[in-house]
């Protein structure tokens, strides 16, 4: 019977050792697992950091490319306007070289000036610039600047009598208001007796 007990004791002892070894393995496994997870997390952080640096560099490149594109577009726009303006300058040069000593020479000069004005008007149309010439229109503070008020019995009060300077508008944006003289209500002269 003792032999059975001894064999039970040795089996129990073996079981205990086996259990103890399994417990030690289980204790070390979580440690290894935590270390592995930490290593994986460090790798992920490194990958994310590298990706963030690449994205920052890409954003900076896009910003630089966009600024360059805007600059080129602006330069191209200016070049197109200048190319359209050169015939106007040529026309002025021709006009300055004309003699205006006789009436016939003056008429030729004036025709040249009218042709130059047409060139400028055409250029403004190409650039989507609208000329505001409010002759006989009702005064509009959004488009007109009153230079003075004048009484004029032939024109209804609040209407424009004379345009001193034309205005200009680029699409919906007012570049310069038209400078105008507006009809005022006639004042009755009151005399005291």
VENHUPE-V574890 format. One record per residue. N is the residue number from 1. RES is the residue in one small letter. PSI is psi in whole degrees, 0 to 359 (* if undefined). OMEGA is omega in degrees with one decimal (999 if undefined). D_LAST is the distance of its C-alpha to the last C-alpha in Angstrom with 1 decimal. Layout:
n:res:psi:omega:d_last
N:RES:PSI:OMEGA:D_LAST
N:RES:PSI:OMEGA:D_LAST
This chain:
n:res:psi:omega:d_last
1:x:326:177.5:154.7
2:x:326:-178.6:153.7
3:x:322:176.9:153.7
4:x:320:178.5:151.1
5:x:319:180.0:149.1
6:x:319:-179.4:149.3
7:x:325:174.5:148.4
8:x:319:-178.9:145.5
9:x:320:-178.8:144.5
10:x:326:175.8:144.6
11:x:316:178.7:142.7
12:x:320:-179.8:140.2
13:x:318:178.0:140.1
14:x:318:178.0:139.6
15:x:319:-179.4:136.9
16:x:316:179.4:135.2
17:x:318:179.9:135.4
18:x:314:178.4:134.0
19:x:319:-178.7:131.2
20:x:318:179.6:130.5
21:x:319:178.2:130.4
22:x:319:178.8:128.0
23:x:318:179.3:125.8
24:x:320:178.7:125.8
25:x:318:179.3:124.8
26:x:323:178.8:122.1
27:x:321:-179.2:120.8
28:x:329:177.7:120.9
29:x:311:177.4:119.4
30:x:325:179.6:116.1
31:x:313:178.4:116.0
32:x:319:-179.9:116.7
33:x:316:178.0:114.2
34:x:320:178.5:111.5
35:x:319:178.2:112.3
36:x:317:179.2:112.2
37:x:319:178.2:108.9
38:x:317:179.5:107.5
39:x:317:178.1:108.7
40:x:319:179.2:107.2
41:x:319:178.2:103.9
42:x:319:178.3:104.0
43:x:317:179.8:104.6
44:x:317:177.8:101.7
45:x:316:-180.0:99.4
46:x:315:177.8:100.5
47:x:314:-179.7:100.0
48:x:320:179.6:96.5
49:x:316:178.0:95.6
50:x:317:179.2:96.8
51:x:319:178.7:94.8
52:x:318:178.6:91.7
53:x:319:178.5:92.1
54:x:318:179.5:92.6
55:x:320:177.0:89.4
56:x:317:178.9:87.4
57:x:320:179.0:88.6
58:x:318:177.8:87.8
59:x:317:179.2:84.3
60:x:319:177.7:83.8
61:x:319:178.3:85.2
62:x:317:179.0:82.8
63:x:313:179.9:79.9
64:x:318:-179.8:80.9
65:x:320:179.1:81.5
66:x:315:178.0:78.1
67:x:319:179.4:76.3
68:x:318:178.4:78.3
69:x:318:179.2:77.5
70:x:317:179.4:73.8
71:x:316:179.0:74.0
72:x:319:178.7:75.9
73:x:318:179.3:73.5
74:x:314:179.7:70.5
75:x:319:178.8:72.3
76:x:320:178.6:73.2
77:x:315:180.0:69.6
78:x:318:179.1:68.5
79:x:318:179.3:71.3
80:x:318:179.7:70.3
81:x:316:179.7:66.7
82:x:317:178.8:67.8
83:x:324:177.7:70.3
84:x:332:-176.7:67.5
85:x:336:-176.9:65.3
86:x:317:177.3:67.9
87:x:328:177.4:67.5
88:x:315:178.4:63.8
89:x:319:177.8:64.7
90:x:319:179.7:67.3
91:x:318:177.0:64.7
92:x:318:178.6:62.4
93:x:317:178.1:65.3
94:x:316:-179.5:66.1
95:x:321:179.6:62.6
96:x:333:-179.5:62.5
97:x:349:-178.9:65.7
98:x:145:174.5:64.4
99:x:142:-179.5:63.4
100:x:41:-177.9:60.1
101:x:331:179.9:60.5
102:x:166:179.1:60.5
103:x:321:179.9:58.3
104:x:317:178.1:61.3
105:x:322:178.0:61.9
106:x:319:178.7:58.2
107:x:318:178.0:58.5
108:x:317:178.1:61.6
109:x:315:-178.6:59.9
110:x:320:177.1:56.9
111:x:320:177.2:59.4
112:x:319:178.3:61.1
113:x:321:177.8:57.9
114:x:320:178.0:57.2
115:x:321:178.6:60.8
116:x:319:177.3:60.3
117:x:320:177.0:57.1
118:x:320:177.6:59.2
119:x:316:-179.9:61.9
120:x:316:179.3:59.4
121:x:318:178.4:57.9
122:x:318:178.2:61.4
123:x:315:179.1:62.3
124:x:320:178.1:59.3
125:x:318:178.2:60.4
126:x:327:-179.5:63.9
127:x:8:-179.6:62.6
128:x:33:177.3:60.6
129:x:122:-178.7:57.3
130:x:135:176.6:54.5
131:x:130:178.3:51.7
132:x:106:179.3:48.2
133:x:85:-168.2:46.2
134:x:45:-179.8:43.3
135:x:130:177.2:41.7
136:x:25:176.4:39.3
137:x:164:174.5:40.3
138:x:141:-179.6:38.3
139:x:132:177.3:37.8
140:x:112:-176.9:40.6
141:x:342:178.4:40.5
142:x:337:-174.6:44.3
143:x:343:-173.1:44.7
144:x:150:174.2:41.6
145:x:122:-177.7:39.7
146:x:124:176.4:36.1
147:x:319:176.4:35.5
148:x:165:175.5:31.8
149:x:140:177.5:29.3
150:x:144:174.6:27.7
151:x:134:179.2:25.4
152:x:110:-177.0:27.5
153:x:339:-177.3:26.7
154:x:350:-178.4:30.4
155:x:136:-179.6:31.7
156:x:140:178.8:31.2
157:x:141:179.8:29.7
158:x:355:178.1:32.5
159:x:155:-176.5:34.8
160:x:129:178.4:36.2
161:x:317:-173.9:34.9
162:x:141:176.0:37.3
163:x:115:179.5:40.4
164:x:315:176.5:40.7
165:x:137:176.7:44.1
166:x:154:176.5:46.3
167:x:169:-178.9:47.5
168:x:141:-178.7:51.1
169:x:133:175.1:52.9
170:x:104:-173.9:56.6
171:x:246:-178.6:57.5
172:x:1:-174.9:55.3
173:x:124:179.5:54.4
174:x:120:177.2:51.2
175:x:316:177.7:52.2
176:x:131:178.0:48.8
177:x:154:174.2:45.5
178:x:134:179.2:43.9
179:x:121:-169.4:40.9
180:x:162:170.8:38.1
181:x:128:-173.6:34.5
182:x:145:178.1:32.8
183:x:133:178.2:30.1
184:x:161:175.8:27.0
185:x:142:178.9:24.5
186:x:135:178.4:21.6
187:x:132:176.2:18.4
188:x:131:177.9:15.4
189:x:119:178.6:12.7
190:x:123:177.6:9.6
191:x:140:179.9:6.5
192:x:138:-178.8:3.8
193:x:*:999:0.0
